[in-house]
């Protein structure tokens, strides 16, 4: 059985969040939470929150269809980070040849899908 959770408009660039997401893809849920708890990256906290939400969605979905699901057996099957809207800040950064670049505020959309392994 599959269950997914989506977190939108998370602060931080998707490139940096993908470094953390790559660590947990394909792993057991408890192992993934342990990796996220020990990770020093800023994106680890919202990814852990989204993973816990996916676990809760799996248990709720199992209760609705009257099936027993062991949380310890769940595996992170799909985990992606997509680019959200970027805001241009009022500040400018110096660029080559006298130009100026506007600073950006990056946002991410995190999608995590968990499922029970097939026997």
Secondary structure, DSSP 8 states (H G I E B T S, - for coil): -EEEEEEEEEES-HHHHHHHHHHHTTSBHHHHHHHHHH--STTHHHHHHHHHHHHHHHHHHHHHTT----GGGEEEEEEEEEE---EEEEEEEE-GGG-EEEEEE-EEEEEEEEEE---
